[in-house]
Amino acid sequence: MTAMLRRLRLLVARDDSGDGGTAIIEFVFVAVIVMVPLVYLLVAVAVVQRSQLAVTQAAREAGRAFATSDTARDADLRAPAAVRL
């Protein structure tokens, strides 16, 4: 039993593969590879969401400007002005 323990200790002591300290480098590399596309996707979704909200608000304001105008000619002028604002 003690001979097996000595042999196991020698094997463990010799198992110096030389890649000590590279785990953090590998983690950072993989994290960058995963995080860059994720951030790009989040920015793209945010741009689409912002555009959708802007169009919705512009349509709402144009409808309000059109509905509250006194004449049809005034409504035709106010609706595009409200959308531009």
Biopython code that builds the backbone (N, CA, C, O; Angstrom):
import numpy as np
from Bio.PDB.StructureBuilder import StructureBuilder

atoms = [
    (1, "MET", "N", (0.817, -1.191, 0.000)),
    (1, "MET", "CA", (0.000, 0.000, 0.000)),
    (1, "MET", "C", (0.861, 1.255, 0.000)),
    (1, "MET", "O", (0.558, 2.206, -0.721)),
    (2, "THR", "N", (1.913, 1.277, 0.783)),
    (2, "THR", "CA", (2.770, 2.453, 0.826)),
    (2, "THR", "C", (3.553, 2.622, -0.466)),
    (2, "THR", "O", (3.877, 3.745, -0.853)),
    (3, "ALA", "N", (3.854, 1.532, -1.124)),
    (3, "ALA", "CA", (4.556, 1.628, -2.407)),
    (3, "ALA", "C", (3.654, 2.270, -3.450)),
    (3, "ALA", "O", (4.111, 3.062, -4.274)),
    (4, "MET", "N", (2.380, 1.928, -3.412)),
    (4, "MET", "CA", (1.433, 2.538, -4.358)),
    (4, "MET", "C", (1.266, 4.022, -4.070)),
    (4, "MET", "O", (1.143, 4.820, -4.999)),
    (5, "LEU", "N", (1.259, 4.402, -2.798)),
    (5, "LEU", "CA", (1.140, 5.813, -2.443)),
    (5, "LEU", "C", (2.361, 6.595, -2.904)),
    (5, "LEU", "O", (2.243, 7.711, -3.411)),
    (6, "ARG", "N", (3.559, 5.984, -2.718)),
    (6, "ARG", "CA", (4.780, 6.656, -3.187)),
    (6, "ARG", "C", (4.757, 6.821, -4.703)),
    (6, "ARG", "O", (5.121, 7.875, -5.223)),
    (7, "ARG", "N", (4.326, 5.773, -5.412)),
    (7, "ARG", "CA", (4.277, 5.834, -6.874)),
    (7, "ARG", "C", (3.256, 6.894, -7.326)),
    (7, "ARG", "O", (3.500, 7.632, -8.280)),
    (8, "LEU", "N", (2.113, 6.957, -6.628)),
    (8, "LEU", "CA", (1.098, 7.965, -6.956)),
    (8, "LEU", "C", (1.622, 9.371, -6.695)),
    (8, "LEU", "O", (1.370, 10.276, -7.490)),
    (9, "ARG", "N", (2.336, 9.567, -5.611)),
    (9, "ARG", "CA", (2.920, 10.878, -5.318)),
    (9, "ARG", "C", (3.934, 11.274, -6.381)),
    (9, "ARG", "O", (3.996, 12.439, -6.774)),
    (10, "LEU", "N", (4.716, 10.335, -6.841)),
    (10, "LEU", "CA", (5.689, 10.632, -7.896)),
    (10, "LEU", "C", (4.979, 11.021, -9.194)),
    (10, "LEU", "O", (5.412, 11.936, -9.894)),
    (11, "LEU", "N", (3.898, 10.328, -9.508)),
    (11, "LEU", "CA", (3.154, 10.658, -10.725)),
    (11, "LEU", "C", (2.511, 12.042, -10.622)),
    (11, "LEU", "O", (2.510, 12.813, -11.583)),
    (12, "VAL", "N", (1.969, 12.341, -9.452)),
    (12, "VAL", "CA", (1.354, 13.642, -9.265)),
    (12, "VAL", "C", (2.412, 14.733, -9.297)),
    (12, "VAL", "O", (2.183, 15.801, -9.864)),
    (13, "ALA", "N", (3.546, 14.481, -8.707)),
    (13, "ALA", "CA", (4.619, 15.474, -8.685)),
    (13, "ALA", "C", (5.166, 15.719, -10.082)),
    (13, "ALA", "O", (5.557, 16.841, -10.402)),
    (14, "ARG", "N", (5.200, 14.685, -10.923)),
    (14, "ARG", "CA", (5.729, 14.821, -12.279)),
    (14, "ARG", "C", (4.717, 15.432, -13.244)),
    (14, "ARG", "O", (5.095, 15.863, -14.334)),
    (15, "ASP", "N", (3.459, 15.476, -12.871)),
    (15, "ASP", "CA", (2.422, 15.952, -13.786)),
    (15, "ASP", "C", (2.423, 17.478, -13.847)),
    (15, "ASP", "O", (1.480, 18.138, -13.410)),
    (16, "ASP", "N", (3.485, 18.006, -14.388)),
    (16, "ASP", "CA", (3.593, 19.449, -14.594)),
    (16, "ASP", "C", (3.446, 19.696, -16.088)),
    (16, "ASP", "O", (4.423, 19.651, -16.836)),
    (17, "SER", "N", (2.209, 19.959, -16.516)),
    (17, "SER", "CA", (1.947, 20.077, -17.952)),
    (17, "SER", "C", (2.352, 21.427, -18.520)),
    (17, "SER", "O", (2.376, 21.588, -19.740)),
    (18, "GLY", "N", (2.670, 22.395, -17.681)),
    (18, "GLY", "CA", (3.183, 23.661, -18.174)),
    (18, "GLY", "C", (2.126, 24.658, -18.583)),
    (18, "GLY", "O", (2.469, 25.686, -19.168)),
    (19, "ASP", "N", (0.863, 24.412, -18.307)),
    (19, "ASP", "CA", (-0.157, 25.370, -18.677)),
    (19, "ASP", "C", (-0.773, 26.032, -17.443)),
    (19, "ASP", "O", (-1.959, 26.359, -17.423)),
    (20, "GLY", "N", (0.031, 26.217, -16.449)),
    (20, "GLY", "CA", (-0.440, 26.883, -15.245)),
    (20, "GLY", "C", (-0.633, 28.373, -15.502)),
    (20, "GLY", "O", (0.248, 29.036, -16.050)),
    (21, "GLY", "N", (-1.781, 28.888, -15.108)),
    (21, "GLY", "CA", (-2.048, 30.309, -15.273)),
    (21, "GLY", "C", (-2.678, 30.691, -16.587)),
    (21, "GLY", "O", (-2.900, 31.879, -16.821)),
    (22, "THR", "N", (-2.981, 29.741, -17.463)),
    (22, "THR", "CA", (-3.584, 30.095, -18.748)),
    (22, "THR", "C", (-5.102, 30.028, -18.709)),
    (22, "THR", "O", (-5.757, 30.397, -19.684)),
    (23, "ALA", "N", (-5.671, 29.570, -17.614)),
    (23, "ALA", "CA", (-7.132, 29.459, -17.540)),
    (23, "ALA", "C", (-7.789, 30.832, -17.637)),
    (23, "ALA", "O", (-8.821, 30.975, -18.292)),
    (24, "ILE", "N", (-7.212, 31.832, -17.003)),
    (24, "ILE", "CA", (-7.803, 33.169, -17.051)),
    (24, "ILE", "C", (-7.744, 33.742, -18.465)),
    (24, "ILE", "O", (-8.663, 34.440, -18.894)),
    (25, "ILE", "N", (-6.683, 33.452, -19.175)),
    (25, "ILE", "CA", (-6.557, 33.931, -20.558)),
    (25, "ILE", "C", (-7.611, 33.266, -21.433)),
    (25, "ILE", "O", (-8.250, 33.921, -22.256)),
    (26, "GLU", "N", (-7.787, 31.963, -21.248)),
    (26, "GLU", "CA", (-8.796, 31.253, -22.018)),
    (26, "GLU", "C", (-10.203, 31.757, -21.674)),
    (26, "GLU", "O", (-11.044, 31.907, -22.561)),
    (27, "PHE", "N", (-10.455, 32.016, -20.399)),
    (27, "PHE", "CA", (-11.767, 32.520, -19.991)),
    (27, "PHE", "C", (-12.037, 33.881, -20.609)),
    (27, "PHE", "O", (-13.132, 34.122, -21.116)),
    (28, "VAL", "N", (-11.067, 34.763, -20.573)),
    (28, "VAL", "CA", (-11.250, 36.102, -21.147)),
    (28, "VAL", "C", (-11.476, 35.999, -22.651)),
    (28, "VAL", "O", (-12.331, 36.696, -23.197)),
    (29, "PHE", "N", (-10.732, 35.155, -23.310)),
    (29, "PHE", "CA", (-10.875, 34.979, -24.754)),
    (29, "PHE", "C", (-12.277, 34.476, -25.099)),
    (29, "PHE", "O", (-12.917, 35.015, -26.002)),
    (30, "VAL", "N", (-12.753, 33.471, -24.406)),
    (30, "VAL", "CA", (-14.085, 32.932, -24.671)),
    (30, "VAL", "C", (-15.161, 33.953, -24.296)),
    (30, "VAL", "O", (-16.164, 34.081, -24.997)),
    (31, "ALA", "N", (-14.958, 34.670, -23.203)),
    (31, "ALA", "CA", (-15.930, 35.679, -22.790)),
    (31, "ALA", "C", (-16.048, 36.776, -23.842)),
    (31, "ALA", "O", (-17.153, 37.235, -24.131)),
    (32, "VAL", "N", (-14.936, 37.200, -24.414)),
    (32, "VAL", "CA", (-14.983, 38.234, -25.456)),
    (32, "VAL", "C", (-15.693, 37.704, -26.699)),
    (32, "VAL", "O", (-16.485, 38.415, -27.316)),
    (33, "ILE", "N", (-15.412, 36.468, -27.060)),
    (33, "ILE", "CA", (-16.049, 35.879, -28.242)),
    (33, "ILE", "C", (-17.559, 35.777, -28.040)),
    (33, "ILE", "O", (-18.322, 35.935, -28.993)),
    (34, "VAL", "N", (-17.992, 35.517, -26.819)),
    (34, "VAL", "CA", (-19.422, 35.391, -26.549)),
    (34, "VAL", "C", (-20.069, 36.765, -26.333)),
    (34, "VAL", "O", (-21.195, 36.992, -26.777)),
    (35, "MET", "N", (-19.381, 37.665, -25.670)),
    (35, "MET", "CA", (-19.996, 38.931, -25.276)),
    (35, "MET", "C", (-20.117, 39.928, -26.428)),
    (35, "MET", "O", (-21.085, 40.687, -26.474)),
    (36, "VAL", "N", (-19.182, 39.947, -27.338)),
    (36, "VAL", "CA", (-19.237, 40.916, -28.437)),
    (36, "VAL", "C", (-20.486, 40.721, -29.295)),
    (36, "VAL", "O", (-21.191, 41.698, -29.550)),
    (37, "PRO", "N", (-20.790, 39.506, -29.752)),
    (37, "PRO", "CA", (-22.044, 39.358, -30.511)),
    (37, "PRO", "C", (-23.283, 39.628, -29.668)),
    (37, "PRO", "O", (-24.283, 40.130, -30.182)),
    (38, "LEU", "N", (-23.229, 39.303, -28.386)),
    (38, "LEU", "CA", (-24.371, 39.555, -27.519)),
    (38, "LEU", "C", (-24.633, 41.053, -27.371)),
    (38, "LEU", "O", (-25.782, 41.491, -27.430)),
    (39, "VAL", "N", (-23.595, 41.822, -27.183)),
    (39, "VAL", "CA", (-23.744, 43.281, -27.078)),
    (39, "VAL", "C", (-24.235, 43.850, -28.410)),
    (39, "VAL", "O", (-25.086, 44.739, -28.427)),
    (40, "TYR", "N", (-23.710, 43.347, -29.513)),
    (40, "TYR", "CA", (-24.158, 43.796, -30.834)),
    (40, "TYR", "C", (-25.639, 43.508, -31.016)),
    (40, "TYR", "O", (-26.373, 44.352, -31.532)),
    (41, "LEU", "N", (-26.092, 42.326, -30.600)),
    (41, "LEU", "CA", (-27.500, 41.970, -30.708)),
    (41, "LEU", "C", (-28.360, 42.880, -29.842)),
    (41, "LEU", "O", (-29.428, 43.312, -30.276)),
    (42, "LEU", "N", (-27.918, 43.176, -28.632)),
    (42, "LEU", "CA", (-28.684, 44.056, -27.754)),
    (42, "LEU", "C", (-28.792, 45.467, -28.324)),
    (42, "LEU", "O", (-29.846, 46.095, -28.228)),
    (43, "VAL", "N", (-27.724, 45.962, -28.908)),
    (43, "VAL", "CA", (-27.760, 47.300, -29.518)),
    (43, "VAL", "C", (-28.705, 47.308, -30.714)),
    (43, "VAL", "O", (-29.453, 48.267, -30.903)),
    (44, "ALA", "N", (-28.681, 46.255, -31.522)),
    (44, "ALA", "CA", (-29.571, 46.184, -32.680)),
    (44, "ALA", "C", (-31.031, 46.137, -32.245)),
    (44, "ALA", "O", (-31.878, 46.799, -32.845)),
    (45, "VAL", "N", (-31.330, 45.368, -31.217)),
    (45, "VAL", "CA", (-32.698, 45.298, -30.715)),
    (45, "VAL", "C", (-33.128, 46.656, -30.151)),
    (45, "VAL", "O", (-34.270, 47.075, -30.341)),
    (46, "ALA", "N", (-32.226, 47.332, -29.468)),
    (46, "ALA", "CA", (-32.556, 48.647, -28.909)),
    (46, "ALA", "C", (-32.848, 49.661, -30.014)),
    (46, "ALA", "O", (-33.751, 50.485, -29.869)),
    (47, "VAL", "N", (-32.106, 49.613, -31.102)),
    (47, "VAL", "CA", (-32.347, 50.538, -32.221)),
    (47, "VAL", "C", (-33.706, 50.273, -32.853)),
    (47, "VAL", "O", (-34.442, 51.209, -33.165)),
    (48, "VAL", "N", (-34.038, 49.007, -33.039)),
    (48, "VAL", "CA", (-35.340, 48.664, -33.620)),
    (48, "VAL", "C", (-36.467, 49.099, -32.686)),
    (48, "VAL", "O", (-37.474, 49.646, -33.135)),
    (49, "GLN", "N", (-36.300, 48.858, -31.405)),
    (49, "GLN", "CA", (-37.319, 49.253, -30.434)),
    (49, "GLN", "C", (-37.492, 50.776, -30.400)),
    (49, "GLN", "O", (-38.612, 51.282, -30.344)),
    (50, "ARG", "N", (-36.372, 51.491, -30.434)),
    (50, "ARG", "CA", (-36.444, 52.957, -30.425)),
    (50, "ARG", "C", (-37.177, 53.472, -31.659)),
    (50, "ARG", "O", (-37.983, 54.398, -31.562)),
    (51, "SER", "N", (-36.904, 52.883, -32.808)),
    (51, "SER", "CA", (-37.577, 53.303, -34.045)),
    (51, "SER", "C", (-39.068, 53.012, -33.989)),
    (51, "SER", "O", (-39.884, 53.828, -34.418)),
    (52, "GLN", "N", (-39.418, 51.854, -33.462)),
    (52, "GLN", "CA", (-40.823, 51.504, -33.363)),
    (52, "GLN", "C", (-41.563, 52.459, -32.431)),
    (52, "GLN", "O", (-42.677, 52.884, -32.738)),
    (53, "LEU", "N", (-40.968, 52.791, -31.321)),
    (53, "LEU", "CA", (-41.604, 53.722, -30.392)),
    (53, "LEU", "C", (-41.728, 55.121, -30.992)),
    (53, "LEU", "O", (-42.714, 55.818, -30.750)),
    (54, "ALA", "N", (-40.733, 55.529, -31.769)),
    (54, "ALA", "CA", (-40.796, 56.848, -32.396)),
    (54, "ALA", "C", (-41.915, 56.914, -33.430)),
    (54, "ALA", "O", (-42.626, 57.916, -33.509)),
    (55, "VAL", "N", (-42.077, 55.866, -34.214)),
    (55, "VAL", "CA", (-43.143, 55.848, -35.222)),
    (55, "VAL", "C", (-44.511, 55.844, -34.553)),
    (55, "VAL", "O", (-45.430, 56.530, -35.000)),
    (56, "THR", "N", (-44.643, 55.071, -33.483)),
    (56, "THR", "CA", (-45.915, 55.032, -32.759)),
    (56, "THR", "C", (-46.267, 56.398, -32.189)),
    (56, "THR", "O", (-47.410, 56.842, -32.288)),
    (57, "GLN", "N", (-45.294, 57.055, -31.600)),
    (57, "GLN", "CA", (-45.548, 58.378, -31.026)),
    (57, "GLN", "C", (-45.863, 59.408, -32.115)),
    (57, "GLN", "O", (-46.724, 60.266, -31.922)),
    (58, "ALA", "N", (-45.182, 59.329, -33.240)),
    (58, "ALA", "CA", (-45.449, 60.265, -34.336)),
    (58, "ALA", "C", (-46.860, 60.078, -34.883)),
    (58, "ALA", "O", (-47.552, 61.050, -35.185)),
    (59, "ALA", "N", (-47.278, 58.828, -35.007)),
    (59, "ALA", "CA", (-48.640, 58.576, -35.502)),
    (59, "ALA", "C", (-49.679, 59.077, -34.507)),
    (59, "ALA", "O", (-50.706, 59.627, -34.903)),
    (60, "ARG", "N", (-49.417, 58.891, -33.226)),
    (60, "ARG", "CA", (-50.354, 59.366, -32.207)),
    (60, "ARG", "C", (-50.472, 60.891, -32.233)),
    (60, "ARG", "O", (-51.573, 61.437, -32.172)),
    (61, "GLU", "N", (-49.338, 61.564, -32.322)),
    (61, "GLU", "CA", (-49.359, 63.029, -32.349)),
    (61, "GLU", "C", (-49.999, 63.565, -33.625)),
    (61, "GLU", "O", (-50.700, 64.577, -33.588)),
    (62, "ALA", "N", (-49.765, 62.895, -34.758)),
    (62, "ALA", "CA", (-50.401, 63.324, -36.008)),
    (62, "ALA", "C", (-51.909, 63.159, -35.920)),
    (62, "ALA", "O", (-52.658, 64.013, -36.394)),
    (63, "GLY", "N", (-52.354, 62.073, -35.319)),
    (63, "GLY", "CA", (-53.799, 61.864, -35.148)),
    (63, "GLY", "C", (-54.420, 62.912, -34.246)),
    (63, "GLY", "O", (-55.517, 63.401, -34.515)),
    (64, "ARG", "N", (-53.727, 63.253, -33.188)),
    (64, "ARG", "CA", (-54.243, 64.292, -32.286)),
    (64, "ARG", "C", (-54.302, 65.652, -32.984)),
    (64, "ARG", "O", (-55.280, 66.388, -32.857)),
    (65, "ALA", "N", (-53.238, 65.971, -33.721)),
    (65, "ALA", "CA", (-53.218, 67.251, -34.424)),
    (65, "ALA", "C", (-54.316, 67.311, -35.482)),
    (65, "ALA", "O", (-54.947, 68.350, -35.677)),
    (66, "PHE", "N", (-54.536, 66.198, -36.157)),
    (66, "PHE", "CA", (-55.576, 66.147, -37.187)),
    (66, "PHE", "C", (-56.961, 66.269, -36.566)),
    (66, "PHE", "O", (-57.821, 66.975, -37.092)),
    (67, "ALA", "N", (-57.176, 65.585, -35.454)),
    (67, "ALA", "CA", (-58.508, 65.562, -34.836)),
    (67, "ALA", "C", (-58.859, 66.879, -34.159)),
    (67, "ALA", "O", (-60.035, 67.233, -34.072)),
    (68, "THR", "N", (-57.868, 67.601, -33.684)),
    (68, "THR", "CA", (-58.167, 68.845, -32.966)),
    (68, "THR", "C", (-58.147, 70.080, -33.857)),
    (68, "THR", "O", (-58.346, 71.192, -33.368)),
    (69, "SER", "N", (-57.913, 69.909, -35.135)),
    (69, "SER", "CA", (-57.886, 71.082, -36.015)),
    (69, "SER", "C", (-59.314, 71.511, -36.371)),
    (69, "SER", "O", (-60.262, 70.727, -36.312)),
    (70, "ASP", "N", (-59.420, 72.775, -36.737)),
    (70, "ASP", "CA", (-60.740, 73.354, -37.008)),
    (70, "ASP", "C", (-61.214, 73.084, -38.426)),
    (70, "ASP", "O", (-62.397, 72.822, -38.641)),
    (71, "THR", "N", (-60.311, 73.143, -39.395)),
    (71, "THR", "CA", (-60.703, 72.962, -40.795)),
    (71, "THR", "C", (-59.893, 71.818, -41.398)),
    (71, "THR", "O", (-58.875, 71.400, -40.847)),
    (72, "ALA", "N", (-60.366, 71.321, -42.542)),
    (72, "ALA", "CA", (-59.672, 70.230, -43.220)),
    (72, "ALA", "C", (-58.313, 70.683, -43.751)),
    (72, "ALA", "O", (-57.334, 69.937, -43.728)),
    (73, "ARG", "N", (-58.282, 71.934, -44.232)),
    (73, "ARG", "CA", (-57.006, 72.457, -44.740)),
    (73, "ARG", "C", (-55.993, 72.591, -43.605)),
    (73, "ARG", "O", (-54.818, 72.264, -43.772)),
    (74, "ASP", "N", (-56.451, 73.067, -42.462)),
    (74, "ASP", "CA", (-55.594, 73.203, -41.286)),
    (74, "ASP", "C", (-55.113, 71.824, -40.806)),
    (74, "ASP", "O", (-53.978, 71.676, -40.353)),
    (75, "ALA", "N", (-55.992, 70.822, -40.914)),
    (75, "ALA", "CA", (-55.629, 69.462, -40.494)),
    (75, "ALA", "C", (-54.531, 68.892, -41.383)),
    (75, "ALA", "O", (-53.617, 68.217, -40.910)),
    (76, "ASP", "N", (-54.638, 69.182, -42.706)),
    (76, "ASP", "CA", (-53.610, 68.693, -43.631)),
    (76, "ASP", "C", (-52.248, 69.324, -43.364)),
    (76, "ASP", "O", (-51.224, 68.712, -43.666)),
    (77, "LEU", "N", (-52.212, 70.509, -42.817)),
    (77, "LEU", "CA", (-50.944, 71.168, -42.510)),
    (77, "LEU", "C", (-50.396, 70.768, -41.137)),
    (77, "LEU", "O", (-49.186, 70.647, -40.945)),
    (78, "ARG", "N", (-51.319, 70.565, -40.185)),
    (78, "ARG", "CA", (-50.872, 70.281, -38.822)),
    (78, "ARG", "C", (-50.346, 68.860, -38.634)),
    (78, "ARG", "O", (-49.416, 68.642, -37.857)),
    (79, "ALA", "N", (-50.932, 67.895, -39.337)),
    (79, "ALA", "CA", (-50.520, 66.492, -39.143)),
    (79, "ALA", "C", (-49.054, 66.260, -39.542)),
    (79, "ALA", "O", (-48.318, 65.666, -38.754)),
    (80, "PRO", "N", (-48.600, 66.691, -40.704)),
    (80, "PRO", "CA", (-47.172, 66.504, -41.035)),
    (80, "PRO", "C", (-46.237, 67.298, -40.108)),
    (80, "PRO", "O", (-45.123, 66.861, -39.816)),
    (81, "ALA", "N", (-46.696, 68.447, -39.659)),
    (81, "ALA", "CA", (-45.875, 69.226, -38.727)),
    (81, "ALA", "C", (-45.727, 68.487, -37.400)),
    (81, "ALA", "O", (-44.653, 68.500, -36.798)),
    (82, "ALA", "N", (-46.785, 67.854, -36.948)),
    (82, "ALA", "CA", (-46.717, 67.083, -35.691)),
    (82, "ALA", "C", (-45.801, 65.876, -35.851)),
    (82, "ALA", "O", (-45.088, 65.517, -34.914)),
    (83, "VAL", "N", (-45.811, 65.249, -37.015)),
    (83, "VAL", "CA", (-44.928, 64.092, -37.240)),
    (83, "VAL", "C", (-43.467, 64.535, -37.240)),
    (83, "VAL", "O", (-42.613, 63.844, -36.685)),
    (84, "ARG", "N", (-43.176, 65.661, -37.848)),
    (84, "ARG", "CA", (-41.784, 66.149, -37.874)),
    (84, "ARG", "C", (-41.282, 66.484, -36.490)),
    (84, "ARG", "O", (-40.109, 66.272, -36.182)),
    (85, "LEU", "N", (-42.178, 67.015, -35.635)),
    (85, "LEU", "CA", (-41.775, 67.342, -34.271)),
    (85, "LEU", "C", (-41.479, 66.089, -33.494)),
    (85, "LEU", "O", (-41.122, 66.161, -32.318)),
]
sb = StructureBuilder()
sb.init_structure("model")
sb.init_model(0)
sb.init_chain("A")
sb.init_seg("    ")
for serial, (resi, resn, name, xyz) in enumerate(atoms, 1):
    if name == "N":
        sb.init_residue(resn, " ", resi, " ")
    sb.init_atom(name, np.array(xyz, "f"), 0.0, 1.0, " ", f" {name:<3s}", serial, name[0])
structure = sb.get_structure()
